[in-house]
Amino acid sequence: MVVEETQRGRVERVRRRGQVLRRRLSGAAQGVTAQAAERTDGLRSRWGAATAVVSAAAWVLAGAAVVAFLVGWTAGWVELVAVALFIAVLLLVGLPFVLGSHQLESELDLSRDRVVVGERAHGALVLTNTSGRRLLPSVVDLPVGHGRASFELPSLPTGGRHEELFAIPTARRAVLDVGPVTSVRADPLSLLRREQDLTEQELLYVHPRTVRVEGSAAGLIRDLEGNSVRKLTESDVAFHALRDYVPGDDRRHIHWKTSARSGRLMVRQFEETRRSHLLILLSSRVDDYAVDDEFELAISIAGSLGIKVLADGQTLSALTSGQTLRARTSRQMLDQLSGVDYARSADRLSEVSRALSPEHAAASVAVMLGGSLTEVAEFRRARRHLPSDMRVLAIRCVSGGESVVKTMGDLTIVSIADLEELSSLLRRASL
């Protein structure tokens, strides 16, 4: 028995020593790896900078030159060796065009960083030669969204300035990345190309088109403002009844006369009054819209209603099928709508309404927005998930269809084909 315990102790000590040795070896290996990475950082960064100037075509040509030289040298085929040498000369001749760096100072100035779709965003690009020598003619690129504009930069003396004016057309609502302004050095065949960023990237918001909505959201919210609902609260203006005091109640609501008569503390209880709070539910499912124009119309309607509600100092909540929009100011609302896009796997309106937070469910009016492919049954399913005391309006954006207003029980459905008809249709829906 003693021998077995001794053997077990030896085995345990050997196992522990093995674990300690493995930990030490692992730590040493990690330390060596970290030191090697630190020492080779400069080399790797220089190698990356050197290879970044080589285009894909140049790599292909370089590989072809190596193969041609080896085959030509081995087979004694002089023509292949000549081709390899010619390619090598082409690459070597291009090197002087990309060596060095442009000492340029660039200023990118957008006259406005927010425009409405269809407007042009104007800007200016000012380039200054900050080097001590004359700069040769070159090219400066300005990326805009997925596109790129190129400007020919003439030869500039020391301290010379060159200004380029440009206009960005905005055919679609979007959030565009403008810049960075890039100085380009390349050989005549563009086999070698070196780019140098001169400015930071800026954002250009292309807001949706909106229209002025007359009245307090066309009367939809104004009619409910101040009406009491059958929901009890501890503080409001609509008195409901008295009840016994319980620890934690606000003593400011104690009714002292009744308390003196009854011999026990009594507090006031109130009915909650309706606050002006508009909830916008915007479907971003691609299957709900027949054409893109319907989706753009829905976004324009959401923006028009949001601007009106915020201008009246009322509360606004806005949700799409996939996100909650920040809508504390009109600018923030429109900025958010500029970036809204289709979501193929997004929730239906009924699923969005079912998952509302208590804050959103407390809205007085809800407006649901969809396209011509959004079925009426889907609007009704979404309505069933909303509070019964909430007024609900469903708006179907129909391209080339007829604008009509229908009421189906506690749900009003508006079909709209033109944004200019929004005010008149909302007035009819509020009657």
N, C-alpha and C positions, 0 to 999 in steps of 0.2 A: 504493500500500500504506500509506504514511504517512497519506494523507488519510483512508482507511477507518478506521485505528486512531484518528485524531483524532475522527472522527465518532462512533465507538463510545464513546469516552471521554466525549464530550459527552452522548450519550444516557444513559449510565450515571449521570452526575452529575445529569441532569434527573430520572431515575427515583428516585434516592436522595433528592433534594430533595422530590419528590412524596410519598415514603413518610414522610419527617420531617414534612411539612406535614399529612398525614392523621393521623399520631399526635398531633400537637399539637392539631389540631381535635377529634379524638376525646376527648383528655384534657380540653380546655376544655369540651366539651359535657357530659361526665360531671360535671365540677366544677359547672357551672351547674345541672344536674339535681339534684345532691346538695344544693346550697345552697337551691334552690327547695323541695325536699322538706323540708329542715330548717326553713325559714321557715314552711312551710304545715302543719307537723306539728300545731301547736296548733290552727290553724283546722280541720283535718280531724278532729282528735279531738273538738273542741267540736261540730262538725257531726254527727259520728257519735253523740255522746251525746244531741244534741237530737232527731235523727230516730229514735233507738232507742225513744223513749217512744211513738211513733205506731204504732198497730196497723194490721194490713192493712185492716181495715174502715174505719179513719179515712182511710187513703190513698185507698181507693175512693170514700168520700164526698167527700173533697176534690177528687178528679178530677171526680166528677159535678157538684159545685158549680161548678167552673170552666166545664165544658161547658154546664151549664144557664144560667149567667150570660151567656156569650157568645151562645148561641142566643137566649135571651130578650131580650137587649139589641139584638141585630141584627134579630130578627123582631118586636120590639115586644110580646113575649109576657110580660106582667107576672107571670103565675103562675110561670113558670120563674125569673124574677129573684127572686121571693119565696122559692122553694124554695132557691135558691143562698144567699140571705141567711140563711135558717133554718139551713142546714147550717153556715154559717160561725159563727153564734152558738153552735151546739152545741159546735163545736170550741173556740171561745174560752172558753166557760164551763167547759170541762174543764181548762183550763190551770192554774188555781190549785190543783187537786187534786194535780198532779205537780211543782209548783215546790218548790224547797228539798230538803232531805234529812232522813231520819229519823236522829236522833242516838240510836240504840239500841245497847246492848251485849247480845250474845247469848251464852249458854253452852249448848252441846249436850253432853249427858252420856248415853252409852249404858251401861247397867249391865253389859252384856257385848257384846264385839265378835265373839264366836263362839258360835253356837248350833247345835243339831242340828235337822235338818229336822223340822217339825211343832211346834217350840217357838216361843214368842213372845219377841221381843227387846224388852225394856222400856227406856225412856229418859225423860229429862226435858229440857225446854226452858225456860230461865230468861231473861227479857227485862228489861232495866233501862233506864229513861229517864235518859240522861246529859246531856240538854239543860237549859237554864235556863228552860224553859217547859213547860206541860202539853201532852202529846201527845194528839191526837184519836184516836178509835178507828180501827183499821186492820186489815190482814190480814198474816199472816206465813205463808209457804209453806215446807214441808219436803219436798224431793224425796227419794223412796226408790225406787231402781231406776228403772223406767220410769213409776212412779206419782208422785203428789204429794199431800201432805196440807196442808190449810189450817187455820190457827188464827185465831180472832177475838181480836184484841188490844184490850182495853178502853182507855179514856182513862187515861193514867198521869200523875201529877204528877211534878215534878222529883225524881229519885232513886227513884221508884216502881218496884217489881218485880212481875213477873207470871210465874207458873210454869204450864207445861202438861205433863202426863204423857201419854205415848203408848205404844202397843204395836204392834210390827210383826209381823204374822203371816208365817210362813215355810212355805208349802205346798210349795215346791220348793227343792232344793239350788241354791245360787247364790252369787255374790259381788256384794253390793248396794252401790251408791254411796248413802250417806246424807248429805244436804246438798248444797250449803251452805244454811244457813237464810237465807231471802230476805225482806226487808221489801218489801211491795208497796204502792204508792200508785197509785190509779186513780180516774177519774171514775165516776159512777154507771152510765154506759152502757159502760164499759170500752173507750172509743175511745182514750183515752190511758192508758198504763200505764208506771209507772217501778218498776224493781226494783233493789234494793241488797243485795248479799251481806253477811251479817253474820258468818259463820263459814267455816271451811275444810271441805272434803269429807272424810268419814270412810268407812271400809270396814266392812261387816258380812259376815262369812263364815258361810254356812249350810252346815254340814258334813253329809255323808251319814250315814245311820243305820248303826251298826256293832254287832256282837255280840262277846262274849268268846269267843275260840278257846282251848279247853283244850289243854294240852300244848305242846311246842315245835313250833308250827305244825302241830298235830295229828300229831306224830311224823314228818312228812315230812322235816324237816331234821335232827332229833335222830338218826335212824337212820344218817345219813351222816357225822355229825360225827366227825372223827378218823380216818376210813378213808383209807388211802393209795391213790393212783391211780398208774397207770403213766406218770408224768410226772416227769422228773429235774429236780432243782433244786440249787442250791449251798448252801442252808441250810434245814434243817427238822429234824424229830425222827425221821423214819423212815429209818434208815441203809440204803443200797443197796450201794455198792461203793467201792473205791479206784481212783484213776486218777492219771496223771502230772500233776505241777504244771505249769501254764502261766502266763506273766506275766499279772497282773491278778487271780489267785485270792486269796481271803481267806486270809491266813496262819494265822488262828485254826483253820482246818480241816485244817491239815497233820497227818498221822499220823506222829509223829516216830519211833516204834519201827520201823514198816515202812520209813520212809525211811532209817533207820540200817542196817537189814539189807540193803536193796536197793542202797544207794549213790546213790539219786536221790530227789528230793522226791516224796512221794505225798500226795494230798489226799482227804478223804472226799467222797463224792457221796451225795445223799439222794433219796428219793422224796417227791414233794409230797403232803402230807396234805390231805384235804378240809376246807375251811372252810365254816362255816354262812353261806350267801349265797343269799337268795331273790330270784329275778327274776320280776317281774309284767309280763305283756304283756296290756294291755287294749285290745280293739278298740273304736275310736270311730267305725267306719263305720256310717252310718245303715242301710245295707242288711243289716247283720248282726242287726238287732233287729226283731221283729214289732211290739212296742209299747214305749212309753217306760219302762214298769215294768221291762222286762228290762234296759234300759241302767242304770237306777237300782240294780237288784239287783247288777249286775256291779260298779258303782262301790262299793257297800256292801261287797261281798266283798273287793275290793281294799283298801279301808280297814281292814277287820277283820284281814286277814292282815298288812298293813303294821304296824298297831299292835302286834300280838303279836310280830312279828319284832324290831321296834325295842325293845320292852320287855324282850326276852330278850338284848339287847345284840348282836344279830347284824346282818349286813350286808343291806341292802335296796336293790334297784334296781327302778324302776317306769317303764314306758314305755306310752304310748298309740300309736294309729296315726299320730299327728302330732306328738308331743312327748315329751321326757324330763322326768319329774317330779322335782323336788327332794324328797328323802325322807330327810333326816338326822335329823329328829325326827318324832314322831307329829303334833304340831301342824302342822308344815310339810307333812307328807304330806296331812293332811285339808284344809289350806288349798288345796293344789294340786288335790285332787280336787273341791273345791267349784266350781272354775272349768272343769272338763272338760266339753266339749260335743261334739255330733256334728260330724263332718267328712265332707262328702259325697265329696270326692275323696281321702280318706285311703287309706293303704296297707293291704293285707290283712295278716293275721297272718303269713302265710308270707313276705311281703316285709319285714315288720319283723324277723322272726327271721333272715332272710338277711343283713340289714344291721347286725347287732349288733356293737358294739365289742368288742375283746378283754376289757375289764373285765367287760362284761355276759355274755360267753360263758363266763367263768370261774365263773359261779354254780353252786351244787350242785343247786339245785332251781328249776324254772321252772313258773310257773302261768300258763296262757293263759286269758283270759276273753272269751267271746263270747255271742251271743244264740241264740235258737232257729233263726234263719235262717243261722247259721254251720254250714256242712256239716262232717261228720266228715272228709271228704277234705281240707278246708282245714286242719284241725288236724293231720292226718298230714303234709301238705306242710310245715307250719311245724316239725313235729318233726324232719323230715329235715335241716333247716338248723341244728339245735342239736347240740352235742357229744354223742357216744354215751354218755359216762359221766355225763351230766346226767339227773337224774330229772325227768320232765315230766308235769304234770297239766293236763288241759284241762277247763274248767268251762263248761258251756252253761247259760245262764240261760233257763228256759222259763216263760212266764207261764201258770199254770193247768195245767201238765203234771205228769208223774210224776217224782219224784226217784229216780234210779237211778245205779249205779256200774258201769262196764264197763271191762274191760282188753283192749286190742288191741295185742298185742306189747309194745313198750316204751313204750306210751302208755296212760295211765289217763284215761278220760273220765267226768266226773261231770255229770249233769243235775240241776239244782236249781231248785225253784220257790219256796222260802221261805227267807229269810235265817236263820231260827231253826234250820234243819236243817244249817247249815254244819258245825258241830263234828262231828256224828254222821257225816255223809257223808265228811268228811276222815279220820276215824278208820277208816272202812271202806276208804277208798282207800289208807291207809298200811299195811294188812295185807299 
